[in-house]
Amino acid sequence: MKQDLTLILEDLLMVRPLGERHVLVFGTSTSEIIGKQIGSAGSEEVAAALYEAIEDTRKKFGFSVAFQCCEHLNRALVVEKETAERFGWSEVTVVPVPKAGGAMAACAFRKMRNAVVVESIQADAGVDIGDTFIGMHLKPVAVPVRPRIRQIGEAHVTMAVTRPKLIGGARAVYERTSLEENCH
């Protein structure tokens, strides 16, 4: 699982490099990974293995991470306090546990240096393991990314990066190179 997740993250980072100004959101059903129905059999062991792979990649590239809680906590997110402060996200009071928050969010809350929970964010990219629906936490224009590996265990994996909105109409220009050709 750790190796598969590392490869999936490499695929995402090839499409959209993420650094210290970016946030990557994870929605993870450890139940789905072990072949059970979402929310029915969370695995703290699976969560710990995935967290290790995520943390190794995060340290290498410097992006911030957010871990989506389950529906029992209204899909709130676990982040480091420093991240919440940097992005201006308001902290809420709750401690995710495997049965109310999910195994992955509970694991992240325990393992992060100074974890807090926030209600919502707008992340630059996301990884959804087990169809947990992270779209509500992505910036407005999400672009799907197809990983080489489309499952971790028994769980379906989807990913997305975001881009700024394209505005304008028939006369709009979207590439900077067009501007340089016309202005001497």
N, C-alpha and C positions, 0 to 999 in steps of 0.2 A: 504493500500500500504506500509506504513512504516513497519508494522509488517511482511508482506510478504518479503520485502527486507531484513529485519533483519534475518529472517530464512534462506534466500538464502545465505547471507553472512556467517552465521554460518556453513552451508554446505560446502562452499568453504574453510573456515578456518579450518575445520576438516580434509580436504584432504591436505591442504598446509598451515601450520601456517605462518602468515606474521607478521613481526615486523618492527622495525625502519629502517632496511636495505632494505626493500622491497617497491615496488610500485604496486598498484592495479589500473588498468585503467577501466573506466566506459564509455560505449557508451550507450546513452539513447535517445530514441525517446518518448517524452511525447505525441506526436500525436498518436503513435501506442498504448500507454497505454490507451488513452481515446477512442480507436476504430476508429481512423482516419488514413489516409494514411500518412506514414512517411514524415515529413517536411511540413505538410499542416495545422496543428492546434495546435502548441506548447502551452503548459500550464505551466505558471509560478507557479501556485499553486501546481501542481503535482511535478514540479522540486524542489520546496522548501521543500515539504514533504519528497521526496527521499533524498535530501541533508542532512536533519536532521538525517535520519536513517544511512546514510553513515558516517556522522561526529561522531555520537555517537559510532559507531563500530570502526572507525579510532582512536578515543581518547582512547578507551579501549585497543587496540592492538598495536598502535604506528606506523602503516605503513603509507606511503605517498599515496596520491591519485592523479589521473590525470583524467580529464574529456574531452572526445573527442568532438570536435566541429563537426558541420555538413559539408557536402561536399562544401558548399559555402566558407568555410575557409580551404579547402583542408584537412579536418580532423585533423587540428592542435589541440593542447591540452592545457587545462588550468591546471596549477600547481601552487603551492606556490613558490615564488622566491627562498626561501631556498632550496627547493627540486631541482629546476633547477640548482642551483649552486652546490649542493652536487653531482649530477650525471653528471655535465658538459654539460648540454643541453643549446643550444643557444636560447636566447629569440628573439621573433619576435614582431613587432609592429602591434597590432590589438586589438580591444575591442569587444569581442563576444556580440551580442545582439540576442534576440529571432529569428529574421528573417535572421540573418547571423551569424551563430554559433550554434544556437539552444537554446531552453529554459533552458536545463540542464547546458550547458556550461556557458550561460549568468548568471544564478543563482550562479553557483560556482565562477565565476569571481567576482561577487558582494560580496559574503559572505566570501571568503577566506581572511585571514589577509593581505597578500601582493601577490595578484595573478599576474601571468604573463602567456604569451602564448608561447609555444615552438612548433616547427614543427613536431618533431618525438621523440619517446622514445622507450625503450625496457623494458616493464613491466614484473613483475614476475607472474602476474595473471590478469585476466580480467573478467568483467561482462558485457554482452551485452543484453540490454533490448530493444527489438524492431528491431532486425536484422540490426544493424548499422555497422557491420563488423569492429571489433576492432583488428582483427588478425594482421594487419600491425604494431601494437604497442606492440606486445608481443615478448619476446625472442624467438629464433628459434624453439625450440621444445615445442609446445603447446599440452597439454593433456586435453581432455574434462572432465568436471565435471558435473554430472547430479544432479541438485538440487531436493529437495522434491517438491518444487513448481516451475512449469515450465512456469508460466505466472504471470505478474504483470498487473492488469487490463486486457486489451485485447492484451498486447504485449508479444510475445514469448521471453523467457529468455534462454540464453546459457552462459556457463562459461568455463574458462580454467585456468589451472595452467601451469607453465613451468618447464622443467627439463633440466639439462645439456645434451648435445648430447652424445650418446653412440658411441664410436669409437672402431675400432679394427675388429676382425673377429672371427673365430672359437675358437681361443686360448684366446681371451680376457676374463678378469674377471671383473665383475661389482659390486661385493659385497666385502666389506672390510673383512668380516669374513673369507673368503677363504684365505686371506693373512696370517691371524693370525694362522691358522692351519698349515701352511707350514714353518713358521719361529719361531724357539724356542729361 
